[in-house]
């Protein structure tokens, strides 16, 4: 048994879609969530820059006694997951992998649309997943500029959010896509709007439940599970506005916990009194 927390991080509130599923599956586990809102969105940034952020955040979470790290960000996984595992060989990592495999297995039209950030598409991970699992289907890539910002503002179904989504998915549907893969952890929060716009004949694949199951498997394999009778707590950290984060997190997942602000100083994360 291990009472230490599971560390989870993302560029913003998108990773809360992963935290929500982990919380539902593993309610006995303590969780530490860090949102790097000072740098959101990661998807427009260079991969080497995201890699630097990921290393510093990992060190912060480990300093706060995380026993495993969930990289709840597709861009950070694409940029840094392999390097993180090499740099921190004693720490189990769970990363995001675009859910192309289940999409390829279930599509009827043999056309799959993937919604992600530019950095995710640029990473070797995405190319590898498509090569391994989708050689017999057509995979269409689509970025949705501005959508992460809308979700960070709490606008899940407003006119601008709707416009971004319509312009993004219409070309995919016109090319016959019957399956849409959400390859950004922010996007599950707009599934109701996405399903409305895409129509009942289009399947939307949210990877969050699978990531939660993988997290459970990893902590079991490494004998890191918390006592089953324990009631897990959540600590939140943000490099942005903690009041705004708390308001938005309540509206998105309503999982209570203490919210603290942290700051970037010389490429390291520190608490206000440090």
N, C-alpha and C positions, 0 to 999 in steps of 0.2 A: 504494500500500500504506500501511496505517496501523496501527501497533502499539498504539495506545491501546485501552482496554477498552470493552466494552459495559456500560453501567450498567443495573441492574435493581432495582426496588424494589417492596415490598409492605408491608402492615401487619404481616405475620408470615411464617410459613413457607409460606403458600400459594403465593407467587411462585416457590418452588422447583420447582413443577410446570412452570412456564414455563422456568426455568433448565435443568432436566433436558432439555427438548426442544431448547433452543438449543445446549446442550453437545453433544448427539448430532448435530445438523445442522452445527454450526460448531466442531469441536474445536480449530481453530487460533486461535480468538479468546479473548483474556483477558476475564474477566467480573468485574464488581464487583456484589455483591448486598447490598442493605441491607434489613433487616427492622425495621420500627418497632414492635417488640413492646411498647414502653412505652405505646403507644396502641391496641394491638389489642383488639377488632376495630374497623375503620373503619366497618363497615356500620351501626352504631347511632348514629354521630355526625352532626352537622350538616354539610352539604356545604361551607359556608364554612370550617369548621374543618379538614376534610380537605384543602381547597385550600391552606390555610396550610402544613400538613405537607408536601404535595407540592412546594411551591415551595422550602422549606428543604432537603428531601432532594435535589432536583434540583441546587441550588447545591452541596451537599456532594459529590455524584457528579461534578459538573463540576470542582470543586476537586481531585478525585482523577483528573482527566484522562479522564473518560468521553467517548467520541466520539459516542455516541448513547444515548438513554434509553428503556428499555422499562418502561412503567408496568404492572407485572404484578399489577394489582389492579383489579377491575371498579369498585369504589366510587371509587377515586382517579381512574380514567379518566372516570367519569361526572361527578365533581365538578370535575376540574381539567385534563383533557387539552387542551381548547380553549384555556384560559387559559395553560397552559404553552407551547403552540406560539406563542401571541401574544407572551408575555414573553421567550421564548428562540428567536427566529426563525431563528438560524443552526444550531440543534441539531435533528437529526431525532428525532422521537418515535414510538414504536410503542405503541399503547394497546390495551386490551381492549374488544372489542365483543361483546355477547351473540350467540352463534351461532344466531340465529333464522333467518337465511336458509337454511343447509343443513337445518335442522330442517323448515322450511316446504316445502322442495323434496322431502324424503324421507318425510314422514309419510304413512301410509296412512289413518289414521283422521281426518285433518285437525284433530287436536287435539294441541297441543304444550304441554308443561309447562316452565316456566322456574324454576330454583332460584337464588335470588339474595338479596342483603341488601336491607333497606328502602331504603338510600341509592341503590343501583343502580336500583331501580324508580322512585325519585323523580326521577332525572336525566333531562334532555332526550334524552340519547343513546339510552336504552332506548326511549322513545316513538318516536323517529325511526326506529330499526331496525325496530320492529314495523310502523310505517306504510309503510315502503319495501318490506319483504320478506314481510310476513305478513298482508296484507289479506284473503287468501282462506282463512285458517285461523283456528281459535280458539286464542288464546294465554292460557294460565292461569298466573298469577303465584303463586309460593309462597316465603315466607321460612322459614328453618329456624333459629329462635332457639336459641342455645347450641351449634350444630354447629361453628362456627369455634373456639370455646373448647375443645371436645373434641379437635379435630385439633391445636390448639396444645399440648395435653397429651399428644399421641401416642396417643390412644385412637381407633383407626380402626375397631374392630369390637366394642367393649364394649357392655354392656347399655344404658347411657344413650345412646350414639351410635346404637345400633340403634333405640331408642325414638323419638328425635328424627326419624330418617329415616323410620321407618314412619308416624309421625303426619303427616309432611310430604307424602309421596308418595301415600299411600292415597287422599286426595280427588282427586288428579290422575288416578290410574288409574281411579277410579270414574266420572270424567267422560270417560273414553275416551282419555286421552293415551297415545300409543304411542311418543312421543319426549320425552326429558328433556334439557334444555339446562343445562349447568353454567355458571352466570354468576357464579361466585366461584372464584378460583384455588385456594382451599383444597380445594374439593370433589373434584377428580380423585383425591385420595389415598384417598377412600372409594368409588371406583368398584366394586371387588369386592363390597363390602357392598351398595351401591346396586343393582347388577345382580342380586345374589341375591334381594333383596327385591322388585324390580320384575318379575323373571321374564324368560324368554328372548324374549318377544314385544315387549319394550320396548327401543328404541335409546337409548343414552346418548351425548351429544355432548360431547366434551372439546375445548375450543378451543386447547389448548396447542400441538399440532403446527402448526396454522395460524398461530399467533402467531410460532412459530420461523421458519416459511417467510417470513413477512412481514418479520421482522427481517433475514433473509438478503437479501431483495430490497432493503430500504432501504439497508443498508450497501454493497451493490453499486452501487445507483443513485447514491450519493454518493461513490463511490470510496474507501470507508473500510475495505475488507477487509484483514485481516491477511495476511501472507505464508502461502501454503498449507502450507509445510513447518513452520511454527511449531507448537509444542505449547502450547495456551492454558492459563493458570493462572486460579484463582478466588480472589478475596478476599471474605470475608464480613464484614459489619458488622451488629451488632444493638444496639438501644437497650434490650434486655432483658438476660437472663443469658447470657453467652457460652458457659458450660459446658453449660447446658441446650440452647442452640441447637445447639451442635456435636453433642450426643448425638441430638437429634431429627432434624437434617439427615442424619446418617449413617443413621438408620433409615429415612428417607423416600427419599433419593436416592443416598446414599453417593458423593458427588462431593467428594473431599478439597480442602481449602483452609484458609488461615489465618483464624481467627475473631477479630475484635476488637470490643470494646465501644465505643460512642459514647454521648454524653449530650446531652440537650436543655438548652440554656442560653439564656434570653431568646429563645426561638423559633428558635434556631440549633443545628446539630449540631456538636459538638466532640469531639475525641479526649481521653482522660483527662489528657494532659500539657499541654493547651491552657488 
